[in-house]
Structures are given as C-alpha cells and as structure tokens.
Amino acid sequence: MIRLLVVIIAAATLYAGYWFVGSNGANSGFERWFDDRRAEGWVAEVDDINTRGFPSRFDTTLTNLSLADPETGVAYSAPFLQIFALSYKPEHIIAVWPNEQSFSSPYGKAAVSSTDMRASLIVKKNTALALQKANFTTDELAVKMDNGDAFGAGKALVAVELTPTPAAANNYHFGVDLKDLTLPQPKGLRLEVGLLPEKLDYARADVTAQFNAPWDLNALQTARPQPTKIAVKLIEAKWGQLELRLAGEFDVDTQGRANGKITVKAQNWRDILAVSAASGAIPSQLVRPIEQGLSLLSGLSGNRNTLDLPLDLKDGQMKLGPIPLGPAPLFRLR
C-alpha cells in the first residue's frame, strides 16, 4: 500500500512538473513570437500573456494585443485572444475571439462584432505548426467598413482540411455555410421597393484549392501561400426567388490570373439583371439588349427563367457565354 502511494505521489509530482514546464514554455513561445515580429518591423504589442488550466489544460489569454505588418498593410487589434489546448494533446487548439475586434488592410478598416466566435484547429507536431484541419464558427457576425459598407451573417461556419494528393501536397478542401447573409447594398439600389429581400437566405461553398506552399506559421510571418488551382464542386446562394449555382475549375498563374471555366446556373435571372440595372452596374442603354440576348440563350435550354452558361476565364478577362464581362478578379492573397 505504501509503495502504491509512493508511486502515485511520484507520478503526480512528475505530471505537475510537466504542466508547469509546459505552461512556462507556452508563455515563452508567445513572448518570443512577439519579439521576433517586432524585430522584423511589425507593430506587435500585448499587455499580458497568462497561461492557466492546471492540471489538464493549457489555457493562454493574450490581453490587449495589437498587430500590424507594414509589408502587407494588414493590422489587427482586440481586447483579448484566448488559445486553449489539452496538456496531453497540445496539437489540438481551440481559439476564442472577443465580441468586438478590428481589422485593417489596404482596402480599408473594419470593425467586427459577433457572438461566440471560435475555431478548432489541429496542426502538425512541428515548429511550423502546419494546418491539418480547422473549423470556424460564429453567430451574429457584423462587419462595418470605414467607407460605410456593412455585411454580416446570422450564422457562419467555415471548415478546411488538408487533403494532399500525389500531385499536390498543399491541397485544401474548404466548406462554407452562411445563413441570413447581408451584403453591402450597392449605391442606388432600393431593396425596400420589394425587388429582393435585404438578406440572402443562405450562401454555401464546397471548394478545393491547391497552394504553392503550406498554411503554417510561415504563412503568417512571411508570405501568404498563393493559389495555383481552384476546383469548385458547388457554390450556391438563394436570395428571395433568385437562385445561383456555380461549378467548374480553373488554374491560377503567378500573376493571380485565372484560366478555366465555371458553369453558371441562375434561376429567375431577370432579378439579377434588375438588381444590376438598379445599382448602375449595367448602363441603362445596355439593359434591353442584354435581356434580349439572355432571353434567347435561356430559351435554348428549354426554360426561359433559367440560365445555364459557361463563364470563361482567360488571361485576366471573363466572358459569360458570348457576352464579354471585362476584367476578372485576381486571385492573390496579400
């Protein structure tokens, strides 16, 4: 009995020592990361780094943090950030954000409010902490830009998982599910007249993307991995009576230009045209010719309320069926 008691006490002492060494290591690791960023010219400030959770957890709270990368112009600040991990499984991390935080980039500043924003991350057991799997959720998300634009979602879920193939080691599968989505209202568009409701019922995505480098600590500290190929299994959205679905794939060159084809299926497409005309996205003198052309194309598919057309992406330009749309968006991450 005495021997058993001695063994239990010894084991408890060793485990307590492990926890205190681990907690000090967590604090030192975060402090070193902030020091390294400052040495690189970042603004990297934090008032306090504190790890608790004995005996089974490492619960680290960073208080009043402020980060800014002068090279990319991206900055972030928050009253706190919490990072939790089980002491016996430190590669599985839970992150919890505050209800109020702020971002800024070359595109503008944003105030972000939410309820219960958190993420679960599983990373590789190495110094780079390469992402293996992650889930992000939040409720009542609202983003207000400094230019007056605002968007949000009643509920948001984003999932990503590393799914390597023999041809692509940095292949990631993304899933997105947004409910009660609010988008910035185009200038001149008056939704109150009943053209469309203020919120999209949902927006969903099932996408696989290949990158030129893994998503790990280096992606945050040095340069963001850039996409080289994107395969869209399905992107769909419902806005009132309007339904939109996209599927296809395209390559992305070193300049961020897409080359490939996406099939666009739009139900009640005249609503899209009406929104575009009301917002001024399409000049009024072109609305009638475009409507006539799309009516002809939709009639060929057997349903005049549905469009089923290829969106061709080539050398930075895009074309919907036979209709040129102009420059395509660049797929570059800053």
RODO-2510 file (C-alpha; in nm, 4 decimals, decimal comma):
residues 334
     n   res          X          Y          Z
     1     m     0,0000     0,0000     0,0000
     2     i     0,2815     0,2370     0,0913
     3     r     0,4631     0,1553    -0,2322
     4     l     0,1463     0,2280    -0,4330
     5     l     0,1075     0,5584    -0,2513
     6     v     0,4689     0,6482    -0,3264
     7     v     0,4176     0,5664    -0,6961
     8     i     0,1021     0,7820    -0,7101
     9     i     0,2747     1,0746    -0,5409
    10     a     0,5767     1,0438    -0,7701
    11     a     0,3561     1,0307    -1,0816
    12     a     0,1545     1,3336    -0,9657
    13     t     0,4768     1,5248    -0,8946
    14     l     0,6169     1,4453    -1,2384
    15     y     0,2932     1,5457    -1,4094
    16     a     0,2769     1,8716    -1,2139
    17     g     0,6333     1,9416    -1,3211
    18     y     0,5408     1,8673    -1,6829
    19     w     0,2452     2,1081    -1,6645
    20     f     0,4487     2,3933    -1,5160
    21     v     0,7268     2,3422    -1,7695
    22     g     0,4654     2,3347    -2,0486
    23     s     0,2846     2,6465    -1,9250
    24     n     0,6117     2,8390    -1,8975
    25     g     0,7032     2,7151    -2,2443
    26     a     0,3705     2,8405    -2,3818
    27     n     0,4231     3,1859    -2,2328
    28     s     0,7848     3,1977    -2,3530
    29     g     0,6819     3,0842    -2,7008
    30     f     0,4274     3,3634    -2,7374
    31     e     0,6679     3,6220    -2,5980
    32     r     0,9374     3,5074    -2,8409
    33     w     0,6927     3,5281    -3,1323
    34     f     0,6056     3,8896    -3,0460
    35     d     0,9755     3,9738    -3,0077
    36     d     1,0523     3,8214    -3,3487
    37     r     0,7757     4,0195    -3,5149
    38     r     0,8992     4,3455    -3,3635
    39     a     1,2488     4,2632    -3,4858
    40     e     1,1018     4,2345    -3,8379
    41     g     0,9488     4,5818    -3,8139
    42     w     0,5964     4,4830    -3,7133
    43     v     0,3868     4,6586    -3,4559
    44     a     0,3405     4,3674    -3,2125
    45     e     0,2134     4,4665    -2,8703
    46     v     0,0446     4,2712    -2,5921
    47     d    -0,0211     4,3808    -2,2337
    48     d    -0,0168     4,0373    -2,0744
    49     i     0,0312     3,6683    -2,1594
    50     n    -0,1036     3,4302    -1,8969
    51     t    -0,1411     3,0515    -1,9059
    52     r    -0,3666     2,8656    -1,6624
    53     g    -0,5643     2,5406    -1,6592
    54     f    -0,3697     2,3069    -1,4275
    55     p    -0,3737     2,0111    -1,4357
    56     s    -0,5215     1,9058    -1,7707
    57     r    -0,5194     2,2197    -1,9890
    58     f    -0,3001     2,4971    -2,1225
    59     d    -0,5359     2,7964    -2,1377
    60     t    -0,3477     3,1026    -2,2611
    61     t    -0,5006     3,4515    -2,2649
    62     l    -0,3363     3,7366    -2,4543
    63     t    -0,4668     4,0718    -2,3307
    64     n    -0,4889     4,3899    -2,5383
    65     l    -0,2998     4,2701    -2,8420
    66     s    -0,2189     4,4829    -3,1446
    67     l    -0,0504     4,3546    -3,4611
    68     a     0,0419     4,5337    -3,7843
    69     d     0,2511     4,4069    -4,0749
    70     p     0,3952     4,7081    -4,2608
    71     e     0,4821     4,4980    -4,5665
    72     t     0,1218     4,3933    -4,6401
    73     g    -0,0619     4,6771    -4,4644
    74     v    -0,2681     4,4278    -4,2631
    75     a    -0,3368     4,5073    -3,8970
    76     y    -0,5436     4,3550    -3,6158
    77     s    -0,6340     4,4555    -3,2625
    78     a    -0,8519     4,3012    -2,9913
    79     p    -0,9022     4,3316    -2,6144
    80     f    -0,8061     3,9647    -2,5781
    81     l    -0,7472     3,6376    -2,7590
    82     q    -0,7758     3,3009    -2,5858
    83     i    -0,5966     2,9864    -2,7010
    84     f    -0,6814     2,6568    -2,5287
    85     a    -0,5181     2,3145    -2,5573
    86     l    -0,5296     1,9888    -2,3639
    87     s    -0,1979     1,9312    -2,1882
    88     y    -0,1783     1,5769    -2,3255
    89     k    -0,2802     1,6826    -2,6792
    90     p    -0,1211     2,0232    -2,7471
    91     e    -0,1536     1,9954    -3,1263
    92     h    -0,5333     2,0366    -3,0975
    93     i    -0,6022     2,4037    -3,0316
    94     i    -0,9218     2,5964    -2,9539
    95     a    -0,9184     2,9714    -3,0228
    96     v    -1,1806     3,2122    -2,8842
    97     w    -1,2185     3,5729    -3,0009
    98     p    -1,3856     3,8674    -2,8246
    99     n    -1,7229     4,0066    -2,9291
   100     e    -1,5550     4,3225    -3,0606
   101     q    -1,2320     4,3427    -3,2647
   102     s    -1,0893     4,5371    -3,5579
   103     f    -0,9021     4,4685    -3,8800
   104     s    -0,7444     4,6943    -4,1356
   105     s    -0,5867     4,6372    -4,4763
   106     p    -0,5056     4,8375    -4,7876
   107     y    -0,8755     4,8025    -4,8736
   108     g    -0,9924     4,9796    -4,5578
   109     k    -1,0656     4,9386    -4,1888
   110     a    -1,3335     4,7133    -4,0423
   111     a    -1,4997     4,6919    -3,7018
   112     v    -1,6106     4,3341    -3,6363
   113     s    -1,8738     4,2315    -3,3845
   114     s    -2,0012     3,8792    -3,3217
   115     t    -2,1337     3,6320    -3,0689
   116     d    -1,9385     3,3208    -2,9731
   117     m    -1,6630     3,3388    -3,2373
   118     r    -1,4322     3,0399    -3,2015
   119     a    -1,2236     2,7957    -3,4005
   120     s    -1,0902     2,4442    -3,3542
   121     l    -0,7507     2,3741    -3,5145
   122     i    -0,5450     2,0595    -3,5479
   123     v    -0,1841     2,1240    -3,6501
   124     k     0,1206     1,9106    -3,7159
   125     k     0,3553     1,8406    -3,4259
   126     n     0,6396     2,0530    -3,5607
   127     t     0,7767     2,4028    -3,5161
   128     a     0,5900     2,5343    -3,8217
   129     l     0,2510     2,4129    -3,6855
   130     a     0,1210     2,3313    -4,0342
   131     l    -0,2594     2,3289    -4,0526
   132     q    -0,4196     1,9870    -4,0765
   133     k    -0,7843     2,0631    -4,0054
   134     a    -0,9883     2,3576    -3,8778
   135     n    -1,3469     2,4587    -3,8081
   136     f    -1,4564     2,8190    -3,7542
   137     t    -1,7994     2,9215    -3,6251
   138     t    -1,9661     3,2421    -3,5175
   139     d    -2,3142     3,3832    -3,4634
   140     e    -2,4492     3,7309    -3,5329
   141     l    -2,1454     3,8392    -3,7331
   142     a    -2,1433     4,2058    -3,8360
   143     v    -1,8616     4,3809    -4,0237
   144     k    -1,8701     4,7587    -4,0685
   145     m    -1,6179     4,9174    -4,3037
   146     d    -1,4912     5,2712    -4,2607
   147     n    -1,6380     5,3628    -4,6029
   148     g    -1,9886     5,2858    -4,4757
   149     d    -2,0241     4,9385    -4,6289
   150     a    -2,1513     4,6640    -4,3993
   151     f    -2,2086     4,2927    -4,4259
   152     g    -2,2777     4,0091    -4,1869
   153     a    -2,4374     3,6714    -4,1243
   154     g    -2,6766     3,5312    -3,8677
   155     k    -2,4609     3,2192    -3,8518
   156     a    -2,1325     3,1326    -4,0206
   157     l    -1,9440     2,8045    -4,0458
   158     v    -1,6138     2,7584    -4,2294
   159     a    -1,4246     2,4284    -4,2381
   160     v    -1,0908     2,3476    -4,4006
   161     e    -0,8905     2,0261    -4,4162
   162     l    -0,5573     1,9360    -4,5703
   163     t    -0,6256     1,6698    -4,8347
   164     p    -0,2902     1,6045    -5,0047
   165     t    -0,2683     1,4150    -5,3330
   166     p     0,0334     1,2670    -5,5144
   167     a     0,0254     1,5661    -5,7493
   168     a    -0,0457     1,8366    -5,4899
   169     a     0,0894     1,8238    -5,1350
   170     n    -0,0717     2,1567    -5,0402
   171     n    -0,4285     2,0682    -5,1383
   172     y    -0,7017     2,2035    -4,9076
   173     h    -1,0735     2,1317    -4,9016
   174     f    -1,2962     2,4225    -4,7926
   175     g    -1,6580     2,4175    -4,6831
   176     v    -1,8577     2,7345    -4,6149
   177     d    -2,2142     2,7687    -4,4866
   178     l    -2,3556     3,1184    -4,4268
   179     k    -2,7145     3,1832    -4,3189
   180     d    -2,9091     3,5113    -4,3235
   181     l    -2,6289     3,6775    -4,5142
   182     t    -2,6266     4,0561    -4,5523
   183     l    -2,4103     4,2108    -4,8259
   184     p    -2,3146     4,5745    -4,8812
   185     q    -2,6000     4,7499    -5,0587
   186     p    -2,4918     4,8907    -5,3958
   187     k    -2,5390     5,2624    -5,4312
   188     g    -2,8674     5,3446    -5,5973
   189     l    -3,0263     5,0088    -5,5148
   190     r    -3,3526     5,0359    -5,3245
   191     l    -3,4444     4,6978    -5,1812
   192     e    -3,7338     4,8402    -4,9868
   193     v    -3,9458     4,8507    -5,3029
   194     g    -3,9687     4,4720    -5,2898
   195     l    -3,7251     4,3883    -5,5670
   196     l    -3,5363     4,1496    -5,3365
   197     p    -3,5220     4,0922    -4,9595
   198     e    -3,2451     4,2552    -4,7601
   199     k    -3,0816     3,9222    -4,6667
   200     l    -2,9765     3,6162    -4,8613
   201     d    -3,1337     3,3011    -4,7230
   202     y    -2,8001     3,1225    -4,7477
   203     a    -2,4681     3,1022    -4,9295
   204     r    -2,2719     2,7752    -4,9411
   205     a    -1,9470     2,6587    -5,0951
   206     d    -1,7678     2,3288    -5,1487
   207     v    -1,4263     2,4167    -5,2947
   208     t    -1,0822     2,2571    -5,3210
   209     a    -0,7755     2,4767    -5,3670
   210     q    -0,4106     2,3974    -5,4334
   211     f    -0,1441     2,6338    -5,2989
   212     n     0,2246     2,6825    -5,3696
   213     a     0,3130     2,6457    -5,0000
   214     p     0,1537     2,5045    -4,6833
   215     w    -0,0578     2,7089    -4,4448
   216     d     0,1567     2,7269    -4,1313
   217     l     0,3289     2,9859    -3,9132
   218     n     0,5442     3,0945    -4,2076
   219     a     0,2246     3,1897    -4,3913
   220     l     0,1526     3,4441    -4,1175
   221     q     0,5067     3,5585    -4,0537
   222     t     0,6492     3,5885    -4,4050
   223     a     0,4348     3,5432    -4,7189
   224     r     0,0884     3,4091    -4,7772
   225     p     0,0623     3,0880    -4,9846
   226     q    -0,0818     3,1616    -5,3287
   227     p    -0,3464     2,9502    -5,5050
   228     t    -0,2396     2,7607    -5,8166
   229     k    -0,5612     2,5732    -5,8944
   230     i    -0,9206     2,6045    -5,7689
   231     a    -1,1900     2,3410    -5,8199
   232     v    -1,5470     2,4454    -5,7423
   233     k    -1,7650     2,1457    -5,6718
   234     l    -2,0541     2,3765    -5,5850
   235     i    -2,1135     2,7355    -5,4832
   236     e    -2,4779     2,8225    -5,4336
   237     a    -2,6823     3,1093    -5,2951
   238     k    -3,0518     3,1885    -5,2547
   239     w    -3,1777     3,5453    -5,2449
   240     g    -3,5544     3,5666    -5,2464
   241     q    -3,6708     3,3946    -5,5642
   242     l    -3,3233     3,4188    -5,7152
   243     e    -3,1043     3,1062    -5,7024
   244     l    -2,7472     3,0919    -5,8262
   245     r    -2,5180     2,7885    -5,8633
   246     l    -2,1575     2,7689    -5,9834
   247     a    -1,9366     2,4695    -6,0600
   248     g    -1,6110     2,4178    -6,2513
   249     e    -1,2374     2,4672    -6,2119
   250     f    -0,9556     2,6956    -6,3197
   251     d    -0,5799     2,7344    -6,2906
   252     v    -0,4208     3,0446    -6,1412
   253     d    -0,0947     3,1791    -6,2846
   254     t     0,1817     3,3564    -6,0920
   255     q     0,0121     3,6917    -6,1541
   256     g    -0,3135     3,5713    -5,9980
   257     r    -0,4969     3,5462    -6,3319
   258     a    -0,7491     3,2660    -6,3715
   259     n    -0,7703     3,0388    -6,6745
   260     g    -1,0540     2,7901    -6,6917
   261     k    -1,4287     2,7594    -6,6998
   262     i    -1,7113     2,7841    -6,4458
   263     t    -2,0675     2,6803    -6,5290
   264     v    -2,3206     2,9347    -6,4066
   265     k    -2,6800     2,8336    -6,3477
   266     a    -2,9151     3,1155    -6,2493
   267     q    -3,2841     3,0693    -6,1747
   268     n    -3,5028     3,3796    -6,2183
   269     w    -3,2049     3,5501    -6,3798
   270     r    -3,4087     3,8595    -6,4632
   271     d    -3,3861     3,9544    -6,0958
   272     i    -3,0071     3,9616    -6,1315
   273     l    -3,0402     4,1903    -6,4306
   274     a    -3,2867     4,4123    -6,2442
   275     v    -3,0512     4,4432    -5,9465
   276     s    -2,7578     4,5219    -6,1760
   277     a    -2,9599     4,7893    -6,3558
   278     a    -3,0912     4,9430    -6,0324
   279     s    -2,7408     4,9636    -5,8852
   280     g    -2,5925     5,1154    -6,2007
   281     a    -2,3629     4,8176    -6,2582
   282     i    -2,5070     4,7916    -6,6104
   283     p    -2,5658     5,1107    -6,8127
   284     s    -2,9357     5,1661    -6,8745
   285     q    -2,8907     5,1658    -7,2535
   286     l    -2,7480     4,8103    -7,2373
   287     v    -3,0162     4,6537    -7,0196
   288     r    -3,2592     4,5850    -7,3027
   289     p    -3,0030     4,4330    -7,5451
   290     i    -2,8598     4,2150    -7,2677
   291     e    -3,2049     4,0993    -7,1634
   292     q    -3,2898     4,0073    -7,5231
   293     g    -2,9661     3,8134    -7,5642
   294     l    -3,0055     3,6259    -7,2361
   295     s    -3,3694     3,5520    -7,3153
   296     l    -3,2582     3,3853    -7,6364
   297     l    -2,9894     3,1846    -7,4582
   298     s    -3,2211     3,0771    -7,1766
   299     g    -3,4812     2,9680    -7,4332
   300     l    -3,2274     2,7295    -7,5853
   301     s    -3,2071     2,5444    -7,2529
   302     g    -3,5835     2,4910    -7,2503
   303     n    -3,6630     2,7178    -6,9538
   304     r    -3,6753     3,0932    -7,0055
   305     n    -3,6449     3,1580    -6,6306
   306     t    -3,3152     2,9692    -6,6022
   307     l    -2,9723     3,0472    -6,7444
   308     d    -2,7156     2,7709    -6,7850
   309     l    -2,3998     2,9274    -6,9310
   310     p    -2,0210     2,8858    -6,9171
   311     l    -1,8202     3,1607    -6,7516
   312     d    -1,4895     3,1579    -6,9397
   313     l    -1,1814     3,2913    -6,7603
   314     k    -0,8751     3,3613    -6,9710
   315     d    -0,5734     3,5886    -6,9301
   316     g    -0,7439     3,8130    -6,6763
   317     q    -1,0670     3,8519    -6,8727
   318     m    -1,4050     3,6822    -6,8338
   319     k    -1,6945     3,6118    -7,0651
   320     l    -2,0423     3,4742    -6,9828
   321     g    -2,1459     3,2677    -7,2803
   322     p    -2,0938     3,5019    -7,5765
   323     i    -2,1103     3,8175    -7,3596
   324     p    -1,7753     3,9816    -7,2584
   325     l    -1,7824     4,0927    -6,8935
   326     g    -1,4426     4,2609    -6,8721
   327     p    -1,1564     4,2030    -6,6245
   328     a    -1,1775     3,9009    -6,3956
   329     p    -1,0818     3,9256    -6,0295
   330     l    -0,7212     3,8483    -5,9401
   331     f    -0,6669     3,5527    -5,7079
   332     r    -0,3801     3,6892    -5,4996
   333     l    -0,3537     3,6814    -5,1205
   334     r    -0,1736     3,9671    -4,9501
***
